[in-house]
């Protein structure tokens, strides 16, 4: 991902954000967004299996490469194409996180149904999923039944 360290300084963030104005690319931010949405619905939708989710991860990498070629025209005041080009970085990051964590969870639970693992597995997967860029997903902290009431903080209204 081109943005991996782009936001370390304000100048680097501005350079990354304005890059689509300087490109001669032919990719459309709107088309990539629509293709990503369709692909996630088809391959990582409500009914999932590992082969399709791994296929989706490969397609996400392809979309990231396409996003690097997006060129926009016009001005910066109101430019939906430019806004979508910048939004794609976040959309692609979240899509990858969803697919990677879904591959790691080898069970069906709630709205996450796996054709290849149709049963719930509390012993192994009654945990929260965590995804960090550059690391494999992991599961930690057992889920709690119910919830605890928070105590009111002193000195706050």
C-alpha positions in Angstrom: 0.0 0.0 0.0 1.5 3.3 -1.0 0.2 5.0 2.1 1.9 2.7 4.6 4.1 5.6 5.9 2.6 8.6 4.0 1.0 10.2 7.0 4.0 10.5 9.2 4.3 14.2 8.4 1.8 16.8 7.2 3.8 17.4 4.1 3.9 13.6 3.3 0.2 13.4 3.8 -0.5 16.3 1.5 1.8 14.8 -1.2 0.0 11.5 -1.0 -3.5 13.2 -1.1 -2.6 15.3 -4.1 -0.8 12.6 -6.1 -3.9 11.6 -8.2 -3.9 15.1 -9.7 -0.3 14.6 -11.0 -0.9 11.1 -12.5 -1.6 10.2 -16.1 -3.4 7.0 -15.1 -6.6 5.8 -16.6 -8.2 4.0 -13.6 -11.5 5.3 -12.3 -11.9 5.6 -8.5 -15.6 5.1 -8.9 -15.2 1.9 -10.9 -12.7 0.4 -8.5 -15.0 1.2 -5.6 -17.9 -0.5 -7.4 -15.8 -3.5 -8.3 -14.6 -3.8 -4.7 -18.1 -3.6 -3.4 -19.4 -6.3 -5.8 -16.4 -8.6 -5.1 -16.8 -8.3 -1.3 -20.5 -9.1 -1.6 -19.8 -12.1 -3.9 -16.7 -13.6 -2.2 -16.9 -12.4 1.5 -20.6 -11.9 1.9 -22.9 -13.6 4.4 -22.2 -17.1 3.2 -18.4 -17.6 3.0 -15.8 -20.3 2.4 -12.0 -20.2 2.6 -11.3 -20.5 -1.1 -13.5 -17.6 -2.0 -12.1 -15.4 0.8 -8.5 -16.1 -0.3 -9.5 -15.3 -3.9 -10.9 -12.0 -2.5 -7.6 -11.2 -0.8 -5.8 -11.6 -4.1 -8.4 -9.3 -5.8 -7.9 -6.7 -3.1 -4.2 -6.7 -3.9 -5.1 -6.1 -7.5 -7.4 -3.2 -6.6 -4.6 -1.7 -4.5 -2.4 -1.7 -7.6 -5.2 -0.2 -9.7 -5.7 2.5 -7.1 -2.1 3.6 -7.5 -2.9 4.5 -11.1 -6.0 6.6 -10.4 -5.8 10.1 -12.0 -8.3 12.8 -11.2 -9.0 16.2 -12.9 -10.7 19.3 -11.8 -10.2 21.3 -8.6 -9.9 20.4 -5.0 -12.9 22.3 -3.7 -15.5 19.7 -4.6 -14.2 16.7 -6.4 -16.0 13.4 -5.8 -13.5 11.5 -7.9 -10.7 12.7 -5.8 -12.5 12.0 -2.5 -13.3 8.5 -3.7 -9.6 8.0 -4.7 -8.6 8.9 -1.2 -11.4 6.8 0.4 -10.3 3.8 -1.5 -7.2 3.4 0.7 -9.4 3.0 3.8 -12.0 0.8 2.0 -9.2 -1.6 0.7 -7.6 -1.7 4.2 -10.9 -2.6 5.9 -11.8 -5.1 3.1 -8.5 -6.9 3.7 -9.0 -6.9 7.4 -12.5 -8.4 7.1 -11.3 -11.1 4.7 -8.2 -11.9 6.7 -10.0 -12.2 10.0 -12.8 -14.2 8.4 -10.3 -16.7 7.0 -8.7 -17.1 10.5 -12.1 -17.8 12.2 -12.7 -21.5 11.4 -16.3 -21.6 12.5 -19.8 -20.1 11.9 -21.0 -17.5 14.5 -23.8 -15.0 14.2 -23.7 -13.2 10.8 -20.5 -15.0 9.9 -21.5 -18.3 8.2 -18.8 -20.5 6.8 -19.9 -23.3 4.4 -16.7 -25.1 5.2 -17.1 -24.8 9.0 -20.9 -24.7 9.6 -20.7 -25.3 13.3 -19.9 -22.9 16.1 -16.8 -23.7 18.1 -16.8 -21.9 21.5 -13.7 -23.8 22.8 -11.5 -22.3 20.1 -13.2 -19.2 18.9 -15.2 -17.6 21.7 -12.7 -14.7 21.4 -12.4 -11.3 19.7 -10.6 -11.1 16.4 -7.8 -8.6 16.0 -6.1 -7.6 12.8 -3.0 -5.4 12.5 -1.5 -4.4 9.2 1.5 -6.6 8.4 0.6 -9.3 10.9 -1.6 -12.4 10.8 -5.0 -12.0 12.5 -5.2 -13.4 16.0 -7.9 -14.1 18.6 -7.7 -12.9 22.2 -9.7 -12.1 25.3 -12.6 -14.4 25.8 -16.0 -12.9 25.1 -17.9 -12.0 28.2 -21.6 -12.9 28.7 -23.7 -9.9 29.3 -21.9 -6.7 30.2 -20.6 -4.9 33.2 -22.0 -1.6 34.2 -19.5 1.2 34.1 -19.0 3.1 37.3 -19.5 6.8 36.9 -16.3 8.8 37.0 -15.8 11.2 39.8 -15.7 14.9 38.9 -17.6 14.4 35.6 -21.2 15.4 34.9 
